[in-house]
Amino acid sequence: METLTSHNITVMFLSLGILLCVARGLGELAQRFHQPAVLGELVAGVLLGPTVLGTLAPGVSQFLFPLEGVNAIGLETFATLAIGLFLLVAGMEVDLSTVWKQGRIGLKVGIASIVIPFSIALALGWAAPGALGRHADADPLIFALFFAIAMSISALPIIAKTLMDMGLYRTDLGMVVVSAAIFNDLVGWIVFAVILGLKGGPSGSGNNIFLTIALTLAFVGAMLTLGRWLIHKALPIVQAHTRCPGGELGFALVLGLFGAAVTEWIGIHAILGAFIVGVAVGDSSHLRERSRVIIGDFVSFIFAPVFFASIGLKVNFLAHFDLPLVATVLLIACVCKLAGGALGARWGGMLPREAWAVGFAMVSVGAMGIIVGMIALEAGIIRERLFVALIVMAIVTSMISGPSMRLILRTEKKRMLRDILSEKLFLPELQAVSRRGVIHELTAAACEAGGLNAQTVEDAVWSREEALSTGVGKGVAIPHARINGLRESLVAVGISTTGIDFDAPDGGPAHVIFLILTPESDPGAQLVIASQIARLFRDPRMIDSALRAKHLSDFLALMPQEPDTGDQCAL
């Protein structure tokens, strides 16, 4: 049996260490400039790959990252495992219930944001495959289908992160965008898997095309119905007999590996199996938020950087950079995605400015587009110059999404949170100990001050809370609703020293709860108030200061006199 030599082991650990170190370092640097970490991780691969290191020191590049041999296979194996785990985590972020609870608006945006870009890109890919970088041996239909899915898929993790950074994740607009991105991701990956099946798949399992597609659809259907139910029933047993969070972590990873193996055997890429298993696992209400965060961090900080950096080792980006093609692909992606998201939002009844914001949110292609491009390159569907164009497009769309939303959601009239608060609506010692109880207590105070029907308002707030919890993390929650007939916004603030579980992303309890009631005719009011709250509690120490406030004057002293014009997101 062939074994690794001492030299192979030395090179393996050295190359992985260097790759992870540079990728993590540049990823952190990118985030300091408010850019996605994947940008820095890709740059790390470009610096260590044939583009830079291979040109300046080809001997060192060949020693660390050989193109063939045992070490090349080892790195490729690690990257394959990394992409599978990354898609497992991406699947866990998909909350199917959010799509249905959001209703027609989110679903309409999701449908339009994938159908419109897919149709336009399919026509362009079929009409001009040579100009867009089709591989000479690739089937024209397969190439056109691939190009269509590359232009229509969205980056759910980056979209969610952008909304969180802007303080809009738990707002109505954020809920529409997230539900649309979930639908887009789910449909996009299934369609891409079917395209790979038409191509013949990467596994060479021998299944014919129709059997491959049938088995794929059967796997997806079974996992999202029976499999999801079984996982939901099994998780409490795992939690009862294993230590937290190790038991849940191991359970999720084992299922993800099994799912990847099944779809690879079927003849579809392993990533689909990992992604669908992630959807099934993440959909269970028994999965603790802390465990979800740990699994995500474990993959995002260790495996994902190595995978994205390894992409830069495959291609010389300077040698294959085609400016006209890059500009064309970027233009097609931006126009198609923007049109799909904005038209879908208008179809769902959203106001023009909100619709444009949704369109720009859906523009981000990010890591998902990079993965699609890499698989297509390995499958021989595209050439290197289109691959480079897709990488650039994915990075640029992710970079422009957030700033464009901020620009669109900017308003000249700055409505300050401090001007809305009143002594009657400041409750320094909440009596309730549950989420529903807090909403009832704050709603009663707000309705008494505003002359509203307490039961109607409470039902509206609780209905919104059931659709998507409003815990934003760092000890803050923002339950809210748009109220018909309300003339001016009302904000009630409650302080809980013990904390209330609002199912926040960080798993912590909410100590400061803002009940936000806004006129149904003014959707922008909710966004500006939510973004101001997010900025106010950006510093983790703020929550301790807020807990010491016994009067509204103490609380107002913590708030800025003027809005932060550099990050004002509102309508």
Secondary structure in CASP SS format (residue, H / E / C, confidence):
PFRMAT SS
TARGET T0000
AUTHOR 0000-0000-0000
METHOD secondary structure of the structure
MODEL  1
M C 1.00
E C 1.00
T C 1.00
L C 1.00
T C 1.00
S H 1.00
H H 1.00
N H 1.00
I H 1.00
T H 1.00
V H 1.00
M H 1.00
F H 1.00
L H 1.00
S H 1.00
L H 1.00
G H 1.00
I H 1.00
L H 1.00
L H 1.00
C H 1.00
V H 1.00
A H 1.00
R H 1.00
G H 1.00
L H 1.00
G H 1.00
E H 1.00
L H 1.00
A H 1.00
Q H 1.00
R H 1.00
F C 1.00
H C 1.00
Q C 1.00
P C 1.00
A H 1.00
V H 1.00
L H 1.00
G H 1.00
E H 1.00
L H 1.00
V H 1.00
A H 1.00
G H 1.00
V H 1.00
L H 1.00
L H 1.00
G C 1.00
P C 1.00
T C 1.00
V C 1.00
L H 1.00
G H 1.00
T H 1.00
L H 1.00
A C 1.00
P H 1.00
G H 1.00
V H 1.00
S H 1.00
Q H 1.00
F H 1.00
L H 1.00
F C 1.00
P C 1.00
L C 1.00
E C 1.00
G C 1.00
V H 1.00
N H 1.00
A H 1.00
I H 1.00
G H 1.00
L H 1.00
E H 1.00
T H 1.00
F H 1.00
A H 1.00
T H 1.00
L H 1.00
A H 1.00
I H 1.00
G H 1.00
L H 1.00
F H 1.00
L H 1.00
L H 1.00
V H 1.00
A H 1.00
G H 1.00
M H 1.00
E C 1.00
V C 1.00
D C 1.00
L H 1.00
S H 1.00
T H 1.00
V H 1.00
W H 1.00
K H 1.00
Q H 1.00
G C 1.00
R H 1.00
I H 1.00
G H 1.00
L H 1.00
K H 1.00
V H 1.00
G H 1.00
I H 1.00
A H 1.00
S H 1.00
I H 1.00
V H 1.00
I H 1.00
P H 1.00
F H 1.00
S H 1.00
I H 1.00
A H 1.00
L H 1.00
A H 1.00
L H 1.00
G H 1.00
W H 1.00
A H 1.00
A C 1.00
P C 1.00
G C 1.00
A C 1.00
L C 1.00
G C 1.00
R E 1.00
H C 1.00
A C 1.00
D C 1.00
A C 1.00
D C 1.00
P H 1.00
L H 1.00
I H 1.00
F H 1.00
A H 1.00
L H 1.00
F H 1.00
F H 1.00
A H 1.00
I H 1.00
A H 1.00
M H 1.00
S H 1.00
I C 1.00
S C 1.00
A C 1.00
L H 1.00
P H 1.00
I H 1.00
I H 1.00
A H 1.00
K H 1.00
T H 1.00
L H 1.00
M H 1.00
D H 1.00
M C 1.00
G C 1.00
L C 1.00
Y C 1.00
R C 1.00
T C 1.00
D H 1.00
L H 1.00
G H 1.00
M H 1.00
V H 1.00
V H 1.00
V H 1.00
S H 1.00
A H 1.00
A H 1.00
I H 1.00
F H 1.00
N H 1.00
D H 1.00
L H 1.00
V H 1.00
G H 1.00
W H 1.00
I H 1.00
V H 1.00
F H 1.00
A H 1.00
V H 1.00
I H 1.00
L H 1.00
G H 1.00
L H 1.00
K H 1.00
G C 1.00
G C 1.00
P C 1.00
S C 1.00
G C 1.00
S C 1.00
G C 1.00
N C 1.00
N C 1.00
I H 1.00
F H 1.00
L H 1.00
T H 1.00
I H 1.00
A H 1.00
L H 1.00
T H 1.00
L H 1.00
A H 1.00
F H 1.00
V H 1.00
G H 1.00
A H 1.00
M H 1.00
L H 1.00
T H 1.00
L H 1.00
G H 1.00
R H 1.00
W H 1.00
L H 1.00
I H 1.00
H H 1.00
K H 1.00
A H 1.00
L H 1.00
P H 1.00
I H 1.00
V H 1.00
Q H 1.00
A H 1.00
H H 1.00
T C 1.00
R C 1.00
C C 1.00
P C 1.00
G H 1.00
G H 1.00
E H 1.00
L H 1.00
G H 1.00
F H 1.00
A H 1.00
L H 1.00
V H 1.00
L H 1.00
G H 1.00
L H 1.00
F H 1.00
G H 1.00
A H 1.00
A H 1.00
V H 1.00
T H 1.00
E H 1.00
W H 1.00
I H 1.00
G C 1.00
I C 1.00
H C 1.00
A H 1.00
I H 1.00
L H 1.00
G H 1.00
A H 1.00
F H 1.00
I H 1.00
V H 1.00
G H 1.00
V H 1.00
A H 1.00
V H 1.00
G H 1.00
D C 1.00
S C 1.00
S C 1.00
H C 1.00
L C 1.00
R C 1.00
E H 1.00
R H 1.00
S H 1.00
R H 1.00
V H 1.00
I H 1.00
I H 1.00
G H 1.00
D H 1.00
F H 1.00
V H 1.00
S H 1.00
F H 1.00
I H 1.00
F H 1.00
A H 1.00
P H 1.00
V H 1.00
F H 1.00
F H 1.00
A H 1.00
S H 1.00
I H 1.00
G C 1.00
L C 1.00
K C 1.00
V C 1.00
N C 1.00
F C 1.00
L C 1.00
A C 1.00
H C 1.00
F C 1.00
D C 1.00
L H 1.00
P H 1.00
L H 1.00
V H 1.00
A H 1.00
T H 1.00
V H 1.00
L H 1.00
L H 1.00
I H 1.00
A H 1.00
C H 1.00
V H 1.00
C H 1.00
K H 1.00
L H 1.00
A H 1.00
G H 1.00
G H 1.00
A H 1.00
L H 1.00
G H 1.00
A H 1.00
R H 1.00
W H 1.00
G C 1.00
G C 1.00
M C 1.00
L C 1.00
P H 1.00
R H 1.00
E H 1.00
A H 1.00
W H 1.00
A H 1.00
V H 1.00
G H 1.00
F H 1.00
A H 1.00
M C 1.00
V C 1.00
S C 1.00
V C 1.00
G H 1.00
A H 1.00
M H 1.00
G H 1.00
I H 1.00
I H 1.00
V H 1.00
G H 1.00
M H 1.00
I H 1.00
A H 1.00
L H 1.00
E H 1.00
A C 1.00
G C 1.00
I C 1.00
I E 1.00
R C 1.00
E H 1.00
R H 1.00
L H 1.00
F H 1.00
V H 1.00
A H 1.00
L H 1.00
I H 1.00
V H 1.00
M H 1.00
A H 1.00
I H 1.00
V H 1.00
T H 1.00
S H 1.00
M H 1.00
I H 1.00
S H 1.00
G H 1.00
P H 1.00
S H 1.00
M H 1.00
R H 1.00
L H 1.00
I H 1.00
L C 1.00
R C 1.00
T C 1.00
E C 1.00
K C 1.00
K C 1.00
R C 1.00
M C 1.00
L H 1.00
R H 1.00
D H 1.00
I H 1.00
L C 1.00
S C 1.00
E H 1.00
K H 1.00
L H 1.00
F E 1.00
L E 1.00
P C 1.00
E C 1.00
L C 1.00
Q C 1.00
A C 1.00
V C 1.00
S C 1.00
R H 1.00
R H 1.00
G H 1.00
V H 1.00
I H 1.00
H H 1.00
E H 1.00
L H 1.00
T H 1.00
A H 1.00
A H 1.00
A H 1.00
C H 1.00
E H 1.00
A H 1.00
G H 1.00
G C 1.00
L C 1.00
N C 1.00
A H 1.00
Q H 1.00
T H 1.00
V H 1.00
E H 1.00
D H 1.00
A H 1.00
V H 1.00
W H 1.00
S H 1.00
R H 1.00
E H 1.00
E H 1.00
A H 1.00
L C 1.00
S C 1.00
T C 1.00
G E 1.00
V E 1.00
G E 1.00
K C 1.00
G C 1.00
V E 1.00
A E 1.00
I C 1.00
P C 1.00
H E 1.00
A E 1.00
R E 1.00
I E 1.00
N C 1.00
G C 1.00
L C 1.00
R C 1.00
E C 1.00
S C 1.00
L E 1.00
V E 1.00
A E 1.00
V E 1.00
G E 1.00
I E 1.00
S E 1.00
T E 1.00
T E 1.00
G E 1.00
I E 1.00
D C 1.00
F C 1.00
D C 1.00
A C 1.00
P C 1.00
D C 1.00
G C 1.00
G C 1.00
P C 1.00
A E 1.00
H E 1.00
V E 1.00
I E 1.00
F E 1.00
L E 1.00
I E 1.00
L E 1.00
T E 1.00
P E 1.00
E C 1.00
S C 1.00
D C 1.00
P H 1.00
G H 1.00
A H 1.00
Q H 1.00
L H 1.00
V H 1.00
I H 1.00
A H 1.00
S H 1.00
Q H 1.00
I H 1.00
A H 1.00
R H 1.00
L H 1.00
F C 1.00
R C 1.00
D C 1.00
P C 1.00
R C 1.00
M H 1.00
I H 1.00
D H 1.00
S H 1.00
A H 1.00
L H 1.00
R C 1.00
A C 1.00
K C 1.00
H C 1.00
L H 1.00
S H 1.00
D H 1.00
F H 1.00
L H 1.00
A C 1.00
L C 1.00
M C 1.00
P C 1.00
Q C 1.00
E C 1.00
P C 1.00
D C 1.00
T H 1.00
G H 1.00
D H 1.00
Q C 1.00
C C 1.00
A C 1.00
L C 1.00
END
